[in-house]
């Protein structure tokens, strides 16, 4: 099994654990205030920074997409993850202001657009993955579409919108869950006798 797939296993666990930390700490932020918001922001940064390693595993294991299109999807996913992380880091250190209570504009709109790309990558990569991916593909498709829903809804509505809340569940629950399941699935593939 290729090194990219082996690296994706701990990365998947990082995405999952960091995502659940982000979910728990954002709940604590809304009930108790800081420092939980900053911890949640940092956990989301770690989560998103680890996603490209999963992208490489999907590339390595192959799928139904012709190589030029797969390369464009891979590059777009990496660029989107990098742009999201750069924007998030700038927000955490105080260089950028992001108002999550209003429809996304400025840096928040950049984050939303990059999350749309990431969500489309997750949905598409899972849908078009080769026979190596079992029924788990449908969890990935739903997860990716949920991330797209969250990001698109933040562009149009405020944080209390039902679509933002439904998409937020996909972003903070389904995405970490999908990543953890992918980590276990890839680890089992690596250990399986050939």
N, C-alpha and C positions, 0 to 999 in steps of 0.2 A: 504494500500500500504506500502511496506517495507521501512525502513529508508534508505536503499541503493538507492532506486529509488528517494526518496525525496532529498537526498544529491546530486544525479546526476543532478538535475535540475539547481541549482546555478552553479555547476561545468560546465555544458554545456554552460551556459551564459559566464562564465569566459573563457572557451576555445574560444568561438566565439569572444568576445570582445578583448581578448589578441591577437588572431590571426589577427584581422583587425588592431589593433594597430601596430603589427609587420609589416604588409604589408605597412601601411602608412609611418611608420618611416623608413623602408628600402628604400622606394622611396625618402624620404627626405635625407637619408644618401647619396644616389648616386647623389643627386643634390646639397646638402649643406654640407655634411660631418658630423663630430661628433658634438653633442653627440647622433645623431639619430641612428647610428649603435649600440651603446651600449643599447639604449632604445629598439631597435628592438630585440636584443639578449635577454634582460631581459623579454620582452613580450613573446618571443618564449619559454623561460624557464617556465613562468607562464602557458602558454597554454598547454605545454606538461605535466606539473605536475598535471593538472586538468583532463587529459584524463582518468586515471585509475578509477575515480569515475563513468564515463560513462560505463567503462568496467564492473564494479560491477552491474550497473543497468541492463545491458544485461544479466548478469549471473542470476540475481534475476528473471527477467521476462521470462527467458527460451528460448529454441530454439530446433532445430532438432539434435544438436550434443550430442552424448552420454556423460554422466557426466565425465568419465575419460579424454576424449579428450577436453571437455570444460574446465576442470580444468587445463590441460596443456596449453591451449590457454590463459586462464586467467593469469596463472603464468608467461607465456612468455611475455604477453603484459605488465604486471606490471614490470617485470624485465627490459624489453626494455625501458619503459618510465623512470624508475629509472636510468638506465645507461645513457640514453640520457641526462637527467637532470644533473647528476653528471658531465658528460663531458662538458656540456654547462656552468655550474657554474664554473668549473675549467678554462674554456676559458675566461669567463667574468672577473674573478678576476686575470687573468694573469698567472695562473699556466701552462696552455697549450697554444700552438700556433695552430691556424687553418688557413690554407690558402684556402679560398673559391674560389679563382680564378683558381685553378688547379684541376685536377681530385682528388677525395678524397683519402687521405692516412692518416695514424696515427689516431689522435683523430677524424678527419673529417670522416674517413672510419668507425670508431666505430659508430659515429652518423648516418651515412648512413645505416649501417647494422641494427641498432636499429629502424630506421624509416621504414625499410622494414618490420620488425616484426610488428610494430604498424600499418602500412598500411594494411598488410595482416590480422591483427586482425580486423580492421575496416571493410574491405571488407567481410571477412568471417562471422563475427558476424552479420552483416546486412543481408547477403544472407541467413544465416541459422537461423535467429531469427524466433521464433514461430509466430503464427497468430496474436500476439499482435502488430506486426509492419506492417503497411500498405505499400502502394506504396513508402513510404519514404525509404524503404530498398534499392531501386535502386540508390538513391542519395548517400547512404552510401557505396554501392559497388563501384560506380564510384569514389567517394572520396578516398576510401582506395586504389584502383588501381592507382589513380593519385599520391598518396603519395609514393607508391612503385616505380612508374615510375620516380619520382623526385629523390628518393634515389639511385635507380639503375643507373640512368643517371649520377649522381654526381660521382659515382665510376668509370665511363668510360670516361666522358667528362669534359671539363672545363665549367665555368659558362655561357658562351655564346652559348653553344650547344642548338639547338632547343628542344631537349628532356628535357634538364635541365629546360629551360624556360617554356615548356608546363607543366612539372611536378610541377614546382614552382608555377604555377597558381593554380593547384589542392591543393598544400600544403598551400598556403597563402590566397586562396580565397574559394575553395570548403570545406576545412576542417573547417574553422570557420563558414561558412554558414551551413554546415551539423550539427555542434554542436548547433548553435542557433536554428535551426529547431527542433533538437532533444529535446532541452530544452523546447520549446513551446509545443511539442507533449507530452512529459512526464508530464508537468504541467497540460495539459488538461486531461490526463489519471488519474492523482491524484485527480483532482476536479470532475471528472465524477461520477455520482451516481452509486452505485453498485446494 
